């Protein structure tokens, strides 16, 4: 089944209002990239402005996290409904940095994925193993368990992002063989029911290694970190799809 590639940029805790200039360049460049879907996930303070600027363009805007509940006494948190109201089309849940620094369990990630679905957002569910888990030969079983625990049966449409924890922001990447093996395991897990679901690779994706990584069988795009902050670097990755 043909799946339209997705290249999504996770800006993490980077970006002030002046970063809108980079978004404008991404929007302009996206007009020549009809074969790939582009998404930018800026910090929450920029979502409404970015969504307004991207309206009618080929670029979607997403959030980086959401609370499981629609509203409540949760100071500092943002609900999926708030992201939707601000103009977001998607939200990242279960990123390794959320799992590590905020102690988010698979159960929490699952609840957030359900919240995204409830609000009409596309959930980008992240999974990935640590270096110790890979060295112990447990990478495949760890990711399989994360899929079991993090993805609700109720979801009809979502995205999986495989991001080996040890490759995020380190400049290190797994071999093409390792990436292909993991993506095949994820596709097997998805089965025929979710054959249209896209599986992205993330973890130190940059213009220098993107061509090899995106050519790997069963890789449907990329979740890009630091390289998404500069329009030209981000677009150069997306241009691999023509």
C-alpha angles and dihedrals in degrees: 000000000000113000120192109238119245125205110189127183120216106200092184112189094344131105139067126198091280088066087079086088090067090048090053090054091049091050091050093048093046091065088075095047106076095151096063134053115229127204134178120200107194127176114288093257090067102041098094094046093044092048091052092049093048097046110127093012132106091256123095123203123221140181127239099225143351140196119253093236128067095229141346149114096313106129113213096010126117125213126222088244090057091052090049091048090052090055103264119148098192144013134211114232130184098018111174091246090056092046091049106037098032098034093236113178128205087260091057091047090050091053091050091050088053090049091053090051091048091054095045096253127136108245116221101200115200125210133170146138132248123243091255091052092050093046089052091054093248101113096107095044093046093053092044089054091048090053091050092049102036106043118071120220088228095070117103097177130026141124129243119213115197107206117169102218093224091057098052110111093340101099089239122120133183119247119272087249092055092047091049093049093051094046091050089052090051092048090050089051091051091051125176094315093066099027092133094055114113122230115204129196119225135174123099093343109173139158091270098057103023096091093058094041096047091048091062114112115262094016107127099184141308143281101215125200124181095004090062093065092075115059096216094051092046093047092047088060092048091048089068085081091055 
